[in-house]
């Protein structure tokens, strides 16, 4: 069976490609000529040069494929030109769906974002039903992903067989960029995390996320949304896990919630003047004031998504970052996984 994948050079996308290849599928990836191909090196796949913002290249790449996985997204919590986020995340999704309507694959799996869900104010894990409003969205990335999901729903109503998967916070190897969560791990390794805030997030092994995409194509119900998540952690708990893995001490100083937001406001002004991305994006600082806890039981129950130990995935992430020089190897005695 032939499968079309967008975003195959990215963190989630490359694991989706590998999960598909492990099942013997023939994979065709849409890649931009300017993309970094590190995550696809050595893989026996077909590359189609193009861009999700270009309908013709999307249709060309998708033609003849039985399944479509739309993993591509512009995942930045700060963009000097916000329209770039909308052109890729909304416009690109529209192009994939339009092309799918013409090509008629058996199923389309769309990679959503937990940022489109409304987190509970009391810390209770949110489910797929907790859809936020556009007014609830903090920042252009979240807004663009919510608008993209609205486009998905419109095409589902027209009969297109789309299933939406919503990864929480994947961790593991091959986080090349890295993602904001991967950057937290790197900053911890580089001892740039002297304090923490009272926030929380849901972590999941990126390999489970990839398998969740494949299972969604096989077992998912048209129009349904599935959170691909596992374990809820406070930021303090995450740092304690990283302490066990690396031997490096976790920060013990707790910052008041308002302080990162104040710092981010100042940093944003400086970043605009210096024409660079802020070190502390305002969107990230605002998000840190809410515990982003989620319930992935629907995907476990209906799709059979595994719940692999998150600590093992964090250990692989640490190993991968250290082996590639993202941070110096700790002088403390590390866990055997990366000794």
C-alpha atoms as one frame of an Amber mdcrd trajectory, in Angstrom:
protein
   0.000   0.000   0.000   1.252   3.511  -0.823   1.116   6.166   1.870   1.543
   9.935   1.561   3.077  11.814   4.510   3.533  15.537   5.021   5.936  16.731
   7.702   8.093  13.609   7.486  11.247  15.549   8.333   9.762  16.676  11.655
   9.801  15.087  15.086   6.420  13.331  14.961   6.400  12.878  11.194   9.671
  10.962  11.028   8.411   8.498  13.635   5.171   8.087  11.667   7.262   7.292
   8.574   9.223   4.685  10.519   6.086   3.131  12.001   4.611   2.807   8.512
   7.798   1.300   7.084   7.880  -1.213   9.934   4.523  -2.438   8.627   5.853
  -2.801   5.111   4.141   0.249   3.636   5.565   2.215   0.697   6.011   5.758
   1.944   6.046   8.936  -0.110   7.021  12.149   1.696   6.337  15.699   0.633
   9.506  17.659   1.433  10.547  21.219   0.791  13.828  21.689  -1.092  15.057
  23.778   1.849  14.111  21.209   4.498  16.623  19.587   6.804  16.616  15.897
   5.849  18.453  14.512   8.878  15.431  12.537  10.081  14.936  10.829   6.694
  18.542   9.890   5.962  18.993   6.227   5.078  15.274   5.520   4.717  13.951
   3.815   1.597  11.200   6.311   0.844  10.097   8.359  -2.140  10.600  12.093
  -1.829   8.329  14.515  -3.639   9.554  18.091  -3.558   6.895  20.626  -2.806
   5.152  22.526  -0.035   1.794  22.133   1.690   1.144  25.757   0.755   1.223
  24.719  -2.924  -1.894  22.741  -3.848  -0.414  21.411  -7.102   2.584  19.805
  -5.377   0.344  18.323  -2.668  -1.968  16.798  -5.277   1.010  15.499  -7.270
   2.504  13.827  -4.224  -0.775  12.353  -3.020  -1.928  10.892  -6.346  -1.982
   7.106  -6.261  -1.751   6.848  -2.452  -4.179   4.860  -0.317  -3.583   6.676
   2.980  -2.662  10.255   3.870  -0.973  11.459   7.053  -0.900  15.230   7.379
   1.742  15.824  10.052   3.225  19.052   8.696   2.832  22.179  10.815   4.672
  25.367  11.591   5.165  24.790  15.320   6.553  28.022  16.699   5.381  29.855
  19.789   6.771  33.028  18.259   6.862  34.103  14.623   8.147  37.445  13.395
   5.585  37.140  10.580   2.483  35.476  12.101   0.912  35.038   8.666   3.498
  32.306   8.018   1.802  30.194  10.700  -1.629  30.648   9.136  -0.412  29.984
   5.591   1.111  26.654   6.628  -1.204  25.460   9.377  -4.523  26.621   7.925
  -3.821  27.072   4.226  -1.655  23.961   4.057  -4.341  21.869   5.756  -6.943
  23.165   3.313  -4.701  22.130   0.426  -4.217  18.622   1.811  -7.969  18.207
   2.279  -8.792  19.584  -1.174  -6.282  17.228  -2.768  -7.658  14.308  -0.758
 -11.159  15.087  -2.026  -9.807  14.684  -5.567  -7.540  11.675  -4.982  -9.994
   9.853  -2.658  -7.627   7.947  -0.324  -9.099   5.366   2.037  -8.387   7.588
   5.058  -6.755  10.880   6.032  -5.138  11.264   9.443  -4.728  14.859  10.558
  -2.290  15.770  13.345  -3.983  18.295  15.611  -2.797  20.045  18.758  -3.810
  19.881  22.412  -3.522  23.654  22.237  -7.003  23.642  20.716  -8.443  22.032
  23.852  -9.630  23.966  26.869  -7.590  22.898  29.877  -9.503  22.600  33.135
  -8.839  25.400  35.606  -8.748  22.938  38.505  -6.177  20.615  36.929  -8.571
  17.859  35.896  -7.428  16.162  32.650  -9.243  17.507  29.599 -10.820  15.170
  27.050 -11.505  15.470  23.335 -14.809  17.174  24.120 -13.146  20.210  25.716
 -12.861  22.199  22.486 -11.743  25.767  23.089 -13.082  28.873  21.383 -10.973
  31.158  19.231 -11.130  33.759  22.000  -9.533  31.247  24.403  -6.494  30.794
  22.186  -3.204  32.284  23.372  -0.990  33.155  20.421  -1.048  32.643  16.678
   0.114  29.030  16.709  -2.886  27.890  18.740  -5.266  30.061  16.745  -3.964
  28.670  13.470  -4.361  25.084  14.651  -7.913  25.715  15.856  -8.832  27.268
  12.521  -7.276  24.267  10.766  -9.400  21.887  12.847 -12.493  23.827  11.803
 -11.532  23.197   8.187 -11.175  19.498   8.980 -14.686  19.422  10.427 -16.091
  21.112   7.304 -14.545  18.462   5.069 -15.747  15.657   7.340 -19.271  17.036
   6.957 -18.772  16.756   3.190 -17.944  13.080   3.583 -14.135  13.112   3.583
 -12.828  10.223   5.753 -10.656  12.254   8.144  -9.594  11.150  11.632  -7.885
  13.677  13.916  -5.176  12.649  16.347  -4.088  15.105  19.012  -0.625  14.445
  20.469  -0.091  15.844  23.948   3.639  16.422  24.548   5.744  13.784  22.777
   9.263  13.060  23.972  11.984  10.826  22.592  14.798  10.735  20.063  15.099
  12.618  16.739  13.852  15.947  18.083  16.159  17.792  15.706  14.927  21.382
  16.023  14.224  20.773  19.033  10.557  21.284  19.933   9.776  23.571  22.909
   9.584  20.519  25.177  12.820  19.124  23.786  14.378  22.518  24.469  13.338
  22.196  28.121  15.287  18.922  28.288  18.298  20.512  26.574  18.182  23.535
  28.895  18.033  21.195  31.891  21.125  19.369  30.609  22.909  22.686  30.047
  21.973  23.829  33.583  19.847  26.689  32.314  16.862  25.798  34.479  17.610
  27.399  37.870  13.932  27.525  38.854  10.500  26.217  37.924   6.906  27.414
  37.799   3.756  25.680  38.988   2.604  24.306  35.664   1.932  20.875  34.230
   1.883  18.927  31.011   1.031  15.504  29.645   3.990  13.523  28.314   3.895
  10.597  25.891   6.496   8.493  24.094   6.821   9.800  20.533   6.878   6.194
  19.275   3.428   5.649  20.820   2.267   8.846  19.106   3.503   7.526  15.754
   1.784   4.187  16.262  -1.340   6.086  17.297  -1.374   7.733  13.859  -1.173
   4.353  12.132  -3.863   2.844  14.357  -6.097   5.856  13.711  -5.966   5.092
   9.988  -6.811   1.443  10.666  -9.389   1.725  13.451 -10.353   5.355  13.897
 -13.891   6.527  13.243 -14.441   9.207  10.626 -14.747  12.644  12.178 -13.532
  11.507  15.595 -10.694  13.106  17.575  -8.255  11.106  19.685  -5.834  12.500
  22.256  -2.509  10.662  22.059  -1.209  11.127  25.582  -0.002   9.230  28.600
   1.189  10.617  31.929   0.451  13.986  33.519   3.396  15.677  35.227   3.908
  18.950  37.009   7.042  20.700  35.778   8.647  19.983  39.134   7.904  16.247
  38.718   9.385  16.290  35.215  12.596  17.815  36.523  12.792  15.158  39.245
  12.536  12.443  36.560  15.331  14.136  34.607  17.345  14.251  37.832  16.994
  10.465  38.199  18.002   9.930  34.575  20.993  12.262  34.474  22.194  12.650
  38.035  21.907  16.417  37.634  20.020  18.186  40.450  16.522  19.423  39.734
  15.803  23.088  40.477  14.263  23.727  43.867  13.294  27.390  43.525   9.659
  27.980  42.626   8.839  31.189  40.741   5.528  33.050  41.077   3.345  32.639
  37.995   3.432  36.341  37.074   7.223  36.574  36.844   7.800  34.591  33.597
   5.033  36.606  31.919   6.650  39.875  32.988  10.051  38.686  31.750   8.511
  37.551  28.460   6.951  40.984  27.879  10.354  42.633  28.273  12.087  39.965
  26.198   9.568  40.390  23.386  10.359  44.106  23.100  14.091  43.363  23.042
  13.630  40.588  20.470  11.685  42.852  18.123  14.392  45.505  18.373  17.139
  42.917  17.800  15.127  41.170  15.055  15.400  37.746  16.667  13.101  35.263
  18.366  12.579  35.932  22.094  14.301  33.549  24.470  11.068  33.361  26.462
   8.092  33.579  24.052   5.143  35.386  25.582   2.811  32.594  24.474   4.915
  30.005  26.319   4.975  32.128  29.474   1.205  32.520  29.412   0.696  28.815
  28.791   2.912  28.042  31.790   0.254  29.489  34.087  -2.089  26.561  33.318
  -1.667  22.869  34.009  -2.119  21.283  30.581  -3.338  17.873  31.761  -5.122
  15.550  29.323  -6.931  12.215  29.243  -5.826   9.883  26.449  -8.026   6.943
  27.454 -10.248   7.167  24.363  -7.299   6.432  22.052  -6.201   3.575  24.297
  -9.696   2.122  24.391 -10.751   2.548  20.756  -7.438   2.438  18.884  -5.282
   0.309  21.155  -2.563   2.956  21.524   0.144   1.693  23.933   1.217   3.550
  27.058   4.965   3.014  27.129   6.896   4.303  30.170   7.521   8.013  29.745
  10.766   7.842  31.717  12.207   5.496  29.078  11.293   7.984  26.341  12.919
  10.810  28.308  16.012   8.645  28.703  16.191   8.148  24.925  15.766  11.892
  24.410  18.595  12.657  26.826  20.856  10.108  25.139  20.066  11.451  21.676
  20.699  15.078  22.653  23.963  14.251  24.414  25.308  12.087  21.593  24.719
  14.915  19.112  26.242  17.670  21.181  23.124  19.600  22.122  24.511  19.697
  25.653  27.730  18.559  27.379  27.666  15.093  28.913  27.033  15.346  32.674
  30.039  14.699  34.875  27.716  13.066  37.384  27.192   9.323  37.121  24.378
   9.011  34.526  21.837   6.288  34.191  23.044   3.168  32.372  20.822   4.114
  29.394  23.354   6.687  28.274  26.502   5.758  30.212
